[in-house]
Amino acid sequence: MMTRTLLLQMAGSRKMEHFARHNRIAASLAQRFIAGEKLEDITAPVRALNQQGMSVSLDFLGESVSFEAETAEVTDTYLRLFQHIRAEALNANVSVKLTSLGLDIADALAERNLLRILQAAGPEMFVRVDMEGSPHTQRTLNLFYRIWNSEQGFRNTGIVLQSYLHRSAEDVEDAIRAGVRVRLCKGAYREGPEVAFQEKSEVDASFVRLMQRLLTEGNYPGIATHDTNMIDAVKEFARQKNISTDRYEFQMLFGVRRELQEQLVQQGYRLRIYTPFGEHWYPYTMRRLAERPANLRFALTSMVRG
Ligand SMILES: Cc1cc2nc3c(=O)[nH]c(=O)nc-3n(C[C@H](O)[C@H](O)[C@H](O)COP(=O)(O)OP(=O)(O)OC[C@H]3O[C@@H](n4cnc5c(N)ncnc54)[C@H](O)[C@@H]3O)c2cc1C
């Protein structure tokens, strides 16, 4: 628990990021969790996943951007990404963090950038708006629903809700009422007891409750977890309620529990792999290490041995 807190604290440090970006060991640690630094790097790993029967969601790493010009670069990268996905005929959609589009600068800026992305995506390409730490939850949902309820009527987009937040039970009901597609995950940020469950058992129980609501009433939910207890709960519930495998999908992260990923596909379940790329890999990698500090030990020992 201590290590998790420390790693999550380090994830938010700009100084540590600067250090890590210029450190060979840190960079090789990151490689396990990202598909590459450049747009061209992603083709081969995405195609390999597609060939194994898995779809993909591509995330351009670039959270908490502080200058408007940077948000334009991130937005342009998404537009180029759409061209790339189409040109290479990849089975992939995209995920985007609103802070990378300028949410920490001004809501209106993030909204303009997201609109550009949704327009360029077109009705066939789905754009998932990732969820970040709790200071961003309400603003992310406000912005999302403004666009959802606007005259343009974009339907090629959806949200993420985190089972560790107390508020998510209500947010799930709102999404069900509006017909919004939800990715359900446990939540990856450091959150206090005022907003979030602190015990794993509580986070898991909440996950199961929300999963059951989404599976019965939701619009094609994405169930994002590597936890076999959660996965078994989904399979069992779907079997009991006669919910066919094309009404939802499992989602997992690139490089995490590969054998479990293959197993699910072999068993006939839909699986999408969240696949990040880009140079700004530091905070993402730190959150992955915080989820399983053993990864850090494993990576360091294998590097020392190597
Ligand atoms: C597709 C996808 C999208 C996500 N999007 C968001 C988002 O938008 N916002 C957000 O806050 N969070 C997001 N997350 C992260 C999520 O909130 C959790 O932090 C993360 O998935 C770990 O929780 P878990 O459900 O896998 O269960 P846990 O209880 O954390 O882990 C269960 C088991 O899975 C294995 N495992 C978990 N993580 C790792 C790892 N990094 N390396 C190796 N093994 C591991 C371990 O064996 C562990 O015992 C996303 C996760 C996925 C899979």
PDBQT file of the ligand as one rigid body, heavy atoms in Angstrom, charges set to zero:
ROOT
HETATM    1  C1  LIG A 401      -8.916  -0.916 -20.819  1.00  0.00    +0.000 C 
HETATM    2  C2  LIG A 401      -8.664  -0.145 -19.558  1.00  0.00    +0.000 A 
HETATM    3  C3  LIG A 401      -8.913   1.214 -19.542  1.00  0.00    +0.000 A 
HETATM    4  C4  LIG A 401      -8.732   1.932 -18.363  1.00  0.00    +0.000 A 
HETATM    5  N1  LIG A 401      -9.061   3.260 -18.337  1.00  0.00    +0.000 NA
HETATM    6  C5  LIG A 401      -8.994   3.931 -17.169  1.00  0.00    +0.000 A 
HETATM    7  C6  LIG A 401      -9.462   5.264 -17.054  1.00  0.00    +0.000 A 
HETATM    8  O1  LIG A 401      -9.949   5.879 -17.993  1.00  0.00    +0.000 OA
HETATM    9  N2  LIG A 401      -9.364   5.863 -15.835  1.00  0.00    +0.000 N 
HETATM   10  C7  LIG A 401      -8.844   5.223 -14.737  1.00  0.00    +0.000 A 
HETATM   11  O2  LIG A 401      -8.810   5.804 -13.648  1.00  0.00    +0.000 OA
HETATM   12  N3  LIG A 401      -8.362   3.972 -14.842  1.00  0.00    +0.000 NA
HETATM   13  C8  LIG A 401      -8.424   3.310 -16.014  1.00  0.00    +0.000 A 
HETATM   14  N4  LIG A 401      -7.975   2.017 -16.080  1.00  0.00    +0.000 N 
HETATM   15  C9  LIG A 401      -7.174   1.442 -14.958  1.00  0.00    +0.000 C 
HETATM   16  C10 LIG A 401      -8.038   0.783 -13.905  1.00  0.00    +0.000 C 
HETATM   17  O3  LIG A 401      -8.772   1.776 -13.235  1.00  0.00    +0.000 OA
HETATM   18  C11 LIG A 401      -7.191   0.005 -12.888  1.00  0.00    +0.000 C 
HETATM   19  O4  LIG A 401      -6.289   0.865 -12.266  1.00  0.00    +0.000 OA
HETATM   20  C12 LIG A 401      -6.413  -1.150 -13.483  1.00  0.00    +0.000 C 
HETATM   21  O5  LIG A 401      -7.110  -1.777 -14.501  1.00  0.00    +0.000 OA
HETATM   22  C13 LIG A 401      -6.099  -2.197 -12.410  1.00  0.00    +0.000 C 
HETATM   23  O6  LIG A 401      -7.267  -2.710 -11.873  1.00  0.00    +0.000 OA
HETATM   24  P1  LIG A 401      -7.820  -4.188 -12.196  1.00  0.00    +0.000 P 
HETATM   25  O7  LIG A 401      -9.274  -4.077 -12.445  1.00  0.00    +0.000 OA
HETATM   26  O8  LIG A 401      -7.044  -4.818 -13.262  1.00  0.00    +0.000 OA
HETATM   27  O9  LIG A 401      -7.743  -4.955 -10.801  1.00  0.00    +0.000 OA
HETATM   28  P2  LIG A 401      -6.633  -5.066  -9.682  1.00  0.00    +0.000 P 
HETATM   29  O10 LIG A 401      -7.367  -5.553  -8.466  1.00  0.00    +0.000 OA
HETATM   30  O11 LIG A 401      -5.795  -3.851  -9.569  1.00  0.00    +0.000 OA
HETATM   31  O12 LIG A 401      -5.730  -6.189 -10.256  1.00  0.00    +0.000 OA
HETATM   32  C14 LIG A 401      -6.164  -7.542 -10.422  1.00  0.00    +0.000 C 
HETATM   33  C15 LIG A 401      -4.996  -8.390 -10.861  1.00  0.00    +0.000 C 
HETATM   34  O13 LIG A 401      -4.624  -8.000 -12.192  1.00  0.00    +0.000 OA
HETATM   35  C16 LIG A 401      -3.239  -7.967 -12.350  1.00  0.00    +0.000 C 
HETATM   36  N5  LIG A 401      -2.796  -6.594 -12.705  1.00  0.00    +0.000 N 
HETATM   37  C17 LIG A 401      -3.483  -5.462 -12.558  1.00  0.00    +0.000 A 
HETATM   38  N6  LIG A 401      -2.777  -4.404 -13.017  1.00  0.00    +0.000 NA
HETATM   39  C18 LIG A 401      -1.608  -4.908 -13.428  1.00  0.00    +0.000 A 
HETATM   40  C19 LIG A 401      -0.435  -4.327 -13.991  1.00  0.00    +0.000 A 
HETATM   41  N7  LIG A 401      -0.339  -3.023 -14.217  1.00  0.00    +0.000 N 
HETATM   42  N8  LIG A 401       0.591  -5.166 -14.312  1.00  0.00    +0.000 NA
HETATM   43  C20 LIG A 401       0.484  -6.499 -14.105  1.00  0.00    +0.000 A 
HETATM   44  N9  LIG A 401      -0.589  -7.093 -13.562  1.00  0.00    +0.000 NA
HETATM   45  C21 LIG A 401      -1.610  -6.321 -13.232  1.00  0.00    +0.000 A 
HETATM   46  C22 LIG A 401      -2.634  -8.402 -11.044  1.00  0.00    +0.000 C 
HETATM   47  O14 LIG A 401      -2.340  -9.780 -11.104  1.00  0.00    +0.000 OA
HETATM   48  C23 LIG A 401      -3.732  -8.166 -10.031  1.00  0.00    +0.000 C 
HETATM   49  O15 LIG A 401      -3.660  -9.054  -8.965  1.00  0.00    +0.000 OA
HETATM   50  C24 LIG A 401      -8.203   1.282 -17.224  1.00  0.00    +0.000 A 
HETATM   51  C25 LIG A 401      -7.962  -0.098 -17.253  1.00  0.00    +0.000 A 
HETATM   52  C26 LIG A 401      -8.195  -0.816 -18.381  1.00  0.00    +0.000 A 
HETATM   53  C27 LIG A 401      -7.959  -2.282 -18.365  1.00  0.00    +0.000 C 
ENDROOT
TORSDOF 0
